[in-house]
Amino acid sequence: MRKALIVGIDDYPNIPLSGCVNDANKMEGVLKRHEDGSPNFQYKKLVAPRQPTTSSIMPITRSILKKHLEDLFRDECDVALFYFSGHGTENILGGYLVTLDYEKNDPGISMQDILTLANKSKAHEVVIILDCCDSGNFGKIPALDNAGVFLREGISVLTASLADQSSIEVNGGGIFTALVYEALKGGASDVIGHVNVANIYAYVDQILGAWDQRPLIMSHISKLLPIRKCKPQVDLAILRRLPEYFPASNYQYPLDPSYEWDKHDAGPDYQTRDPEHETIFSHFQKYRDAYLLVPVGEDHLYYAAIHSKACKLTALGQFYWNLAHQGKI
């Protein structure tokens, strides 16, 4: 079972925002199902739009948000995910997620309290994604010099900015959430189509420059569970054939013109086609496109076949060869 709590707040008294509800709606759309349409997270969404369309919308006060957080982290589940888009702030006691009933000395939910709930959670894996100013303060207690702060195994935290940075909104949404959304849509998927926390961070980190807000990752995990599954870069049935084509991970597969039949380039020795070889070569082209395979002695796979050279697996290809060899894909 996979649970998610998705929160977006625009309607702050005196300090309204304009893109947080949009952010929450985008995250709802991308988290509720995998790319193939199969169900992903069972979720609850709390939003506070600037112009509510109904009076029945629940106000997101500190007590209401805390209760939902306690519910999220209380029971055993495979993954518990918390996403927040709204105001964040800090004081001498650390960072806070600002709720609608904020006060000068009591702005909302302490990031330290959320960390405490996450550490005590029965969820096997916990993912926390914060798109708010000062979100890099998560788990930080300045007054105690950060003593005793830790993440238990199985917790990952992604924040939109460092402890003293703003989280920018453009075009009706947060820059950070827009990038996380694209990562989950497939921009950060690996060869088999899995999107995990590390891939999301790497995707966001590469796009945001040195002068932009800087995302932060905090993680204590022993394995990377997929947050979402997308279309694999290489069909899994084809990926599983790596050990069939390559008896060892460092094997160099010999090619000849029958693999890429071209009557003009192949010459008189290859006047007939070999459909089996052509099918294998089409699989090799998919491996190449996913950076799993490279030609040997030629710049292009086509000429490696025409000139009877070879091809071999890259380091990434050898990694997936091992997974296929061990029956893990």
DRENNUDO-555413 format. One record per residue (C-alpha): x, y, z; residue number from 1; residue in one letter. Coordinates in nm, 3 decimals. Layout:
! residues N
+---------+---------+---------+-------+------+
:       x :       y :       z : mikol : zapa :
+---------+---------+---------+-------+------+
:       X :       Y :       Z :   NUM :    A :
...
+---------+---------+---------+-------+------+
***
This chain:
! residues 329
+---------+---------+---------+-------+------+
:       x :       y :       z : mikol : zapa :
+---------+---------+---------+-------+------+
:   0.000 :   0.000 :   0.000 :     1 :    M :
:   0.124 :   0.347 :  -0.094 :     2 :    R :
:  -0.019 :   0.657 :   0.076 :     3 :    K :
:   0.027 :   1.025 :  -0.010 :     4 :    A :
:  -0.078 :   1.351 :   0.153 :     5 :    L :
:  -0.074 :   1.640 :  -0.095 :     6 :    I :
:  -0.108 :   1.998 :   0.032 :     7 :    V :
:  -0.125 :   2.328 :  -0.157 :     8 :    G :
:  -0.203 :   2.664 :   0.008 :     9 :    I :
:  -0.259 :   2.993 :  -0.179 :    10 :    D :
:  -0.512 :   3.172 :   0.042 :    11 :    D :
:  -0.286 :   3.308 :   0.315 :    12 :    Y :
:  -0.432 :   3.616 :   0.489 :    13 :    P :
:  -0.226 :   3.922 :   0.384 :    14 :    N :
:   0.042 :   3.711 :   0.211 :    15 :    I :
:  -0.138 :   3.513 :  -0.062 :    16 :    P :
:   0.035 :   3.294 :  -0.318 :    17 :    L :
:  -0.086 :   3.202 :  -0.666 :    18 :    S :
:   0.068 :   2.870 :  -0.775 :    19 :    G :
:   0.055 :   2.630 :  -0.480 :    20 :    C :
:  -0.290 :   2.484 :  -0.549 :    21 :    V :
:  -0.185 :   2.436 :  -0.912 :    22 :    N :
:   0.125 :   2.256 :  -0.786 :    23 :    D :
:  -0.083 :   2.027 :  -0.564 :    24 :    A :
:  -0.318 :   1.945 :  -0.851 :    25 :    N :
:  -0.024 :   1.859 :  -1.078 :    26 :    K :
:   0.128 :   1.632 :  -0.815 :    27 :    M :
:  -0.209 :   1.464 :  -0.762 :    28 :    E :
:  -0.234 :   1.396 :  -1.134 :    29 :    G :
:   0.111 :   1.243 :  -1.165 :    30 :    V :
:   0.115 :   1.043 :  -0.840 :    31 :    L :
:  -0.224 :   0.873 :  -0.847 :    32 :    K :
:  -0.136 :   0.648 :  -1.142 :    33 :    R :
:   0.167 :   0.504 :  -1.315 :    34 :    H :
:   0.218 :   0.590 :  -1.683 :    35 :    E :
:   0.044 :   0.270 :  -1.793 :    36 :    D :
:  -0.268 :   0.373 :  -1.599 :    37 :    G :
:  -0.228 :   0.128 :  -1.311 :    38 :    S :
:  -0.294 :   0.272 :  -0.962 :    39 :    P :
:  -0.004 :   0.420 :  -0.768 :    40 :    N :
:  -0.067 :   0.625 :  -0.453 :    41 :    F :
:  -0.390 :   0.635 :  -0.257 :    42 :    Q :
:  -0.397 :   1.000 :  -0.159 :    43 :    Y :
:  -0.563 :   1.278 :   0.031 :    44 :    K :
:  -0.539 :   1.631 :  -0.102 :    45 :    K :
:  -0.576 :   1.949 :   0.104 :    46 :    L :
:  -0.592 :   2.276 :  -0.090 :    47 :    V :
:  -0.671 :   2.638 :  -0.004 :    48 :    A :
:  -0.736 :   2.835 :  -0.326 :    49 :    P :
:  -0.745 :   3.215 :  -0.317 :    50 :    R :
:  -1.103 :   3.219 :  -0.436 :    51 :    Q :
:  -1.268 :   2.903 :  -0.301 :    52 :    P :
:  -1.545 :   2.769 :  -0.524 :    53 :    T :
:  -1.720 :   2.607 :  -0.228 :    54 :    T :
:  -1.758 :   2.689 :   0.140 :    55 :    S :
:  -1.700 :   2.322 :   0.227 :    56 :    S :
:  -1.324 :   2.341 :   0.166 :    57 :    I :
:  -1.149 :   2.251 :   0.490 :    58 :    M :
:  -0.930 :   2.531 :   0.630 :    59 :    P :
:  -0.570 :   2.414 :   0.652 :    60 :    I :
:  -0.488 :   2.511 :   1.008 :    61 :    T :
:  -0.195 :   2.379 :   1.206 :    62 :    R :
:  -0.419 :   2.137 :   1.397 :    63 :    S :
:  -0.583 :   2.001 :   1.081 :    64 :    I :
:  -0.252 :   1.961 :   0.897 :    65 :    L :
:  -0.094 :   1.794 :   1.199 :    66 :    K :
:  -0.384 :   1.548 :   1.225 :    67 :    K :
:  -0.348 :   1.452 :   0.858 :    68 :    H :
:   0.027 :   1.411 :   0.901 :    69 :    L :
:  -0.030 :   1.186 :   1.201 :    70 :    E :
:  -0.278 :   0.981 :   0.996 :    71 :    D :
:  -0.031 :   0.956 :   0.707 :    72 :    L :
:   0.251 :   0.826 :   0.925 :    73 :    F :
:   0.051 :   0.622 :   1.177 :    74 :    R :
:  -0.014 :   0.294 :   0.999 :    75 :    D :
:   0.214 :   0.046 :   0.830 :    76 :    E :
:   0.244 :   0.087 :   0.454 :    77 :    C :
:   0.500 :   0.040 :   0.179 :    78 :    D :
:   0.550 :   0.412 :   0.108 :    79 :    V :
:   0.420 :   0.726 :   0.281 :    80 :    A :
:   0.469 :   1.044 :   0.077 :    81 :    L :
:   0.408 :   1.400 :   0.196 :    82 :    F :
:   0.407 :   1.689 :  -0.053 :    83 :    Y :
:   0.367 :   2.053 :   0.053 :    84 :    F :
:   0.350 :   2.371 :  -0.154 :    85 :    S :
:   0.299 :   2.697 :   0.032 :    86 :    G :
:   0.483 :   2.942 :   0.254 :    87 :    H :
:   0.780 :   2.830 :   0.458 :    88 :    G :
:   0.965 :   3.030 :   0.720 :    89 :    T :
:   1.221 :   3.000 :   0.995 :    90 :    E :
:   1.295 :   3.140 :   1.339 :    91 :    N :
:   1.549 :   3.063 :   1.609 :    92 :    I :
:   1.383 :   2.724 :   1.666 :    93 :    L :
:   1.407 :   2.607 :   1.305 :    94 :    G :
:   1.189 :   2.583 :   0.997 :    95 :    G :
:   0.808 :   2.582 :   0.969 :    96 :    Y :
:   0.541 :   2.506 :   0.711 :    97 :    L :
:   0.306 :   2.801 :   0.735 :    98 :    V :
:  -0.065 :   2.726 :   0.787 :    99 :    T :
:  -0.366 :   2.954 :   0.741 :   100 :    L :
:  -0.388 :   3.037 :   1.113 :   101 :    D :
:  -0.029 :   3.153 :   1.133 :   102 :    Y :
:   0.079 :   3.395 :   1.406 :   103 :    E :
:   0.401 :   3.584 :   1.454 :   104 :    K :
:   0.540 :   3.343 :   1.711 :   105 :    N :
:   0.349 :   3.035 :   1.595 :   106 :    D :
:   0.364 :   3.018 :   1.214 :   107 :    P :
:   0.243 :   2.662 :   1.165 :   108 :    G :
:   0.385 :   2.309 :   1.170 :   109 :    I :
:   0.746 :   2.272 :   1.276 :   110 :    S :
:   0.962 :   2.087 :   1.026 :   111 :    M :
:   1.119 :   1.920 :   1.327 :   112 :    Q :
:   0.777 :   1.787 :   1.432 :   113 :    D :
:   0.728 :   1.642 :   1.085 :   114 :    I :
:   1.069 :   1.475 :   1.107 :   115 :    L :
:   0.974 :   1.328 :   1.445 :   116 :    T :
:   0.653 :   1.184 :   1.300 :   117 :    L :
:   0.843 :   1.046 :   1.000 :   118 :    A :
:   1.108 :   0.886 :   1.221 :   119 :    N :
:   0.838 :   0.716 :   1.429 :   120 :    K :
:   0.636 :   0.613 :   1.124 :   121 :    S :
:   0.559 :   0.247 :   1.056 :   122 :    K :
:   0.590 :   0.313 :   0.682 :   123 :    A :
:   0.872 :   0.114 :   0.527 :   124 :    H :
:   0.972 :   0.413 :   0.313 :   125 :    E :
:   0.897 :   0.782 :   0.373 :   126 :    V :
:   0.931 :   1.051 :   0.104 :   127 :    V :
:   0.890 :   1.420 :   0.192 :   128 :    I :
:   0.884 :   1.683 :  -0.085 :   129 :    I :
:   0.870 :   2.050 :   0.018 :   130 :    L :
:   0.824 :   2.338 :  -0.225 :   131 :    D :
:   0.842 :   2.637 :   0.005 :   132 :    C :
:   1.087 :   2.907 :   0.111 :   133 :    C :
:   1.352 :   2.808 :   0.365 :   134 :    D :
:   1.265 :   2.440 :   0.312 :   135 :    S :
:   1.631 :   2.348 :   0.359 :   136 :    G :
:   1.567 :   2.400 :   0.731 :   137 :    N :
:   1.393 :   2.063 :   0.747 :   138 :    F :
:   1.500 :   1.890 :   1.066 :   139 :    G :
:   1.731 :   2.173 :   1.165 :   140 :    K :
:   1.728 :   2.305 :   1.524 :   141 :    I :
:   1.960 :   2.608 :   1.533 :   142 :    P :
:   1.918 :   2.660 :   1.906 :   143 :    A :
:   2.059 :   2.313 :   1.970 :   144 :    L :
:   2.324 :   2.335 :   1.699 :   145 :    D :
:   2.147 :   2.052 :   1.518 :   146 :    N :
:   2.245 :   1.806 :   1.793 :   147 :    A :
:   2.070 :   1.471 :   1.776 :   148 :    G :
:   1.891 :   1.536 :   1.447 :   149 :    V :
:   1.884 :   1.232 :   1.220 :   150 :    F :
:   1.682 :   1.046 :   0.962 :   151 :    L :
:   1.598 :   0.687 :   1.037 :   152 :    R :
:   1.661 :   0.436 :   0.761 :   153 :    E :
:   1.400 :   0.458 :   0.488 :   154 :    G :
:   1.346 :   0.835 :   0.485 :   155 :    I :
:   1.420 :   1.070 :   0.195 :   156 :    S :
:   1.359 :   1.444 :   0.186 :   157 :    V :
:   1.364 :   1.669 :  -0.122 :   158 :    L :
:   1.344 :   2.044 :  -0.069 :   159 :    T :
:   1.306 :   2.325 :  -0.319 :   160 :    A :
:   1.577 :   2.544 :  -0.173 :   161 :    S :
:   1.848 :   2.578 :   0.088 :   162 :    L :
:   1.777 :   2.696 :   0.441 :   163 :    A :
:   1.806 :   3.066 :   0.356 :   164 :    D :
:   1.663 :   3.067 :   0.004 :   165 :    Q :
:   1.328 :   3.152 :  -0.149 :   166 :    S :
:   1.123 :   2.909 :  -0.357 :   167 :    S :
:   1.027 :   3.085 :  -0.678 :   168 :    I :
:   0.688 :   3.083 :  -0.850 :   169 :    E :
:   0.661 :   3.146 :  -1.225 :   170 :    V :
:   0.377 :   3.094 :  -1.473 :   171 :    N :
:   0.130 :   2.991 :  -1.206 :   172 :    G :
:   0.343 :   2.735 :  -1.024 :   173 :    G :
:   0.666 :   2.664 :  -0.841 :   174 :    G :
:   0.981 :   2.610 :  -1.047 :   175 :    I :
:   1.080 :   2.319 :  -0.823 :   176 :    F :
:   0.744 :   2.141 :  -0.849 :   177 :    T :
:   0.739 :   2.189 :  -1.226 :   178 :    A :
:   1.073 :   2.007 :  -1.248 :   179 :    L :
:   0.968 :   1.732 :  -1.005 :   180 :    V :
:   0.651 :   1.685 :  -1.210 :   181 :    Y :
:   0.848 :   1.647 :  -1.535 :   182 :    E :
:   1.086 :   1.407 :  -1.362 :   183 :    A :
:   0.792 :   1.192 :  -1.248 :   184 :    L :
:   0.638 :   1.207 :  -1.596 :   185 :    K :
:   0.942 :   1.021 :  -1.725 :   186 :    G :
:   1.220 :   1.280 :  -1.748 :   187 :    G :
:   1.407 :   1.107 :  -1.466 :   188 :    A :
:   1.315 :   0.746 :  -1.540 :   189 :    S :
:   1.585 :   0.484 :  -1.567 :   190 :    D :
:   1.618 :   0.222 :  -1.841 :   191 :    V :
:   1.339 :   0.006 :  -1.697 :   192 :    I :
:   1.114 :   0.310 :  -1.646 :   193 :    G :
:   1.146 :   0.357 :  -1.270 :   194 :    H :
:   1.158 :   0.707 :  -1.119 :   195 :    V :
:   1.313 :   0.719 :  -0.772 :   196 :    N :
:   1.411 :   0.996 :  -0.532 :   197 :    V :
:   1.775 :   1.003 :  -0.639 :   198 :    A :
:   1.681 :   1.031 :  -1.007 :   199 :    N :
:   1.437 :   1.313 :  -0.932 :   200 :    I :
:   1.703 :   1.509 :  -0.746 :   201 :    Y :
:   1.961 :   1.452 :  -1.020 :   202 :    A :
:   1.712 :   1.575 :  -1.281 :   203 :    Y :
:   1.625 :   1.892 :  -1.086 :   204 :    V :
:   1.987 :   1.956 :  -0.989 :   205 :    D :
:   2.107 :   1.949 :  -1.351 :   206 :    Q :
:   1.845 :   2.199 :  -1.469 :   207 :    I :
:   1.869 :   2.452 :  -1.186 :   208 :    L :
:   2.193 :   2.647 :  -1.227 :   209 :    G :
:   2.446 :   2.774 :  -0.977 :   210 :    A :
:   2.268 :   3.111 :  -0.950 :   211 :    W :
:   1.920 :   2.961 :  -0.908 :   212 :    D :
:   1.754 :   2.832 :  -0.595 :   213 :    Q :
:   1.936 :   2.514 :  -0.503 :   214 :    R :
:   1.744 :   2.195 :  -0.426 :   215 :    P :
:   1.850 :   1.983 :  -0.133 :   216 :    L :
:   1.830 :   1.610 :  -0.075 :   217 :    I :
:   1.856 :   1.438 :   0.261 :   218 :    M :
:   1.832 :   1.062 :   0.259 :   219 :    S :
:   1.901 :   0.756 :   0.468 :   220 :    H :
:   1.799 :   0.461 :   0.255 :   221 :    I :
:   1.939 :   0.119 :   0.174 :   222 :    S :
:   1.736 :   0.071 :  -0.145 :   223 :    K :
:   1.564 :   0.293 :  -0.399 :   224 :    L :
:   1.196 :   0.224 :  -0.441 :   225 :    L :
:   1.023 :   0.366 :  -0.750 :   226 :    P :
:   0.799 :   0.663 :  -0.678 :   227 :    I :
:   0.639 :   0.619 :  -1.020 :   228 :    R :
:   0.675 :   0.374 :  -1.307 :   229 :    K :
:   0.697 :   0.501 :  -1.665 :   230 :    C :
:   0.747 :   0.339 :  -2.003 :   231 :    K :
:   1.083 :   0.157 :  -2.010 :   232 :    P :
:   1.349 :   0.294 :  -2.246 :   233 :    Q :
:   1.396 :  -0.064 :  -2.364 :   234 :    V :
:   1.113 :  -0.316 :  -2.363 :   235 :    D :
:   1.172 :  -0.548 :  -2.068 :   236 :    L :
:   1.143 :  -0.860 :  -2.284 :   237 :    A :
:   1.429 :  -0.727 :  -2.499 :   238 :    I :
:   1.630 :  -0.615 :  -2.196 :   239 :    L :
:   1.608 :  -0.965 :  -2.047 :   240 :    R :
:   1.783 :  -1.102 :  -2.356 :   241 :    R :
:   2.112 :  -0.928 :  -2.274 :   242 :    L :
:   2.270 :  -1.247 :  -2.125 :   243 :    P :
:   2.145 :  -1.443 :  -2.427 :   244 :    E :
:   2.330 :  -1.215 :  -2.668 :   245 :    Y :
:   2.630 :  -1.155 :  -2.443 :   246 :    F :
:   2.750 :  -1.474 :  -2.264 :   247 :    P :
:   2.961 :  -1.255 :  -2.034 :   248 :    A :
:   2.918 :  -0.890 :  -1.947 :   249 :    S :
:   3.250 :  -0.803 :  -2.117 :   250 :    N :
:   3.183 :  -1.013 :  -2.427 :   251 :    Y :
:   3.228 :  -0.847 :  -2.767 :   252 :    Q :
:   2.953 :  -0.956 :  -3.003 :   253 :    Y :
:   3.086 :  -1.009 :  -3.361 :   254 :    P :
:   2.885 :  -0.843 :  -3.635 :   255 :    L :
:   2.877 :  -0.873 :  -4.012 :   256 :    D :
:   2.669 :  -0.717 :  -4.292 :   257 :    P :
:   2.389 :  -0.971 :  -4.249 :   258 :    S :
:   2.289 :  -0.788 :  -3.930 :   259 :    Y :
:   2.226 :  -0.462 :  -4.119 :   260 :    E :
:   2.157 :  -0.584 :  -4.468 :   261 :    W :
:   2.232 :  -0.325 :  -4.733 :   262 :    D :
:   2.293 :  -0.470 :  -5.078 :   263 :    K :
:   2.497 :  -0.172 :  -5.194 :   264 :    H :
:   2.730 :  -0.158 :  -4.890 :   265 :    D :
:   2.744 :  -0.528 :  -4.810 :   266 :    A :
:   2.911 :  -0.635 :  -5.132 :   267 :    G :
:   2.886 :  -0.960 :  -5.328 :   268 :    P :
:   2.931 :  -1.193 :  -5.030 :   269 :    D :
:   2.598 :  -1.093 :  -4.873 :   270 :    Y :
:   2.323 :  -1.113 :  -5.133 :   271 :    Q :
:   2.060 :  -1.273 :  -4.908 :   272 :    T :
:   1.895 :  -1.135 :  -4.598 :   273 :    R :
:   1.902 :  -1.295 :  -4.252 :   274 :    D :
:   1.581 :  -1.197 :  -4.065 :   275 :    P :
:   1.706 :  -1.339 :  -3.734 :   276 :    E :
:   2.021 :  -1.127 :  -3.748 :   277 :    H :
:   1.822 :  -0.821 :  -3.845 :   278 :    E :
:   1.595 :  -0.872 :  -3.541 :   279 :    T :
:   1.897 :  -0.901 :  -3.313 :   280 :    I :
:   2.043 :  -0.586 :  -3.465 :   281 :    F :
:   1.717 :  -0.399 :  -3.405 :   282 :    S :
:   1.750 :  -0.495 :  -3.037 :   283 :    H :
:   2.111 :  -0.374 :  -3.037 :   284 :    F :
:   1.994 :  -0.040 :  -3.174 :   285 :    Q :
:   1.755 :  -0.007 :  -2.879 :   286 :    K :
:   2.040 :  -0.090 :  -2.640 :   287 :    Y :
:   2.254 :   0.171 :  -2.810 :   288 :    R :
:   1.983 :   0.436 :  -2.784 :   289 :    D :
:   1.962 :   0.367 :  -2.408 :   290 :    A :
:   2.345 :   0.395 :  -2.376 :   291 :    Y :
:   2.380 :   0.026 :  -2.296 :   292 :    L :
:   2.587 :  -0.069 :  -2.601 :   293 :    L :
:   2.857 :   0.083 :  -2.824 :   294 :    V :
:   3.028 :  -0.029 :  -3.146 :   295 :    P :
:   3.389 :  -0.145 :  -3.137 :   296 :    V :
:   3.628 :   0.009 :  -3.387 :   297 :    G :
:   3.363 :   0.228 :  -3.551 :   298 :    E :
:   3.178 :   0.544 :  -3.457 :   299 :    D :
:   2.840 :   0.405 :  -3.566 :   300 :    H :
:   2.675 :   0.070 :  -3.508 :   301 :    L :
:   2.572 :   0.050 :  -3.874 :   302 :    Y :
:   2.933 :   0.058 :  -3.994 :   303 :    Y :
:   3.039 :  -0.191 :  -3.726 :   304 :    A :
:   2.805 :  -0.436 :  -3.901 :   305 :    A :
:   2.894 :  -0.339 :  -4.257 :   306 :    I :
:   3.268 :  -0.365 :  -4.182 :   307 :    H :
:   3.234 :  -0.685 :  -3.975 :   308 :    S :
:   3.345 :  -0.530 :  -3.646 :   309 :    K :
:   3.185 :  -0.591 :  -3.306 :   310 :    A :
:   2.984 :  -0.425 :  -3.033 :   311 :    C :
:   3.009 :  -0.436 :  -2.654 :   312 :    K :
:   2.817 :  -0.333 :  -2.345 :   313 :    L :
:   2.887 :  -0.006 :  -2.169 :   314 :    T :
:   2.928 :   0.009 :  -1.792 :   315 :    A :
:   2.556 :   0.085 :  -1.771 :   316 :    L :
:   2.485 :  -0.204 :  -2.006 :   317 :    G :
:   2.689 :  -0.437 :  -1.786 :   318 :    Q :
:   2.484 :  -0.323 :  -1.487 :   319 :    F :
:   2.160 :  -0.422 :  -1.658 :   320 :    Y :
:   2.325 :  -0.741 :  -1.791 :   321 :    W :
:   2.387 :  -0.839 :  -1.430 :   322 :    N :
:   2.027 :  -0.764 :  -1.335 :   323 :    L :
:   1.900 :  -0.975 :  -1.625 :   324 :    A :
:   2.151 :  -1.251 :  -1.553 :   325 :    H :
:   2.028 :  -1.266 :  -1.190 :   326 :    Q :
:   1.663 :  -1.268 :  -1.295 :   327 :    G :
:   1.594 :  -0.930 :  -1.134 :   328 :    K :
:   1.423 :  -0.775 :  -1.436 :   329 :    I :
+---------+---------+---------+-------+------+
***
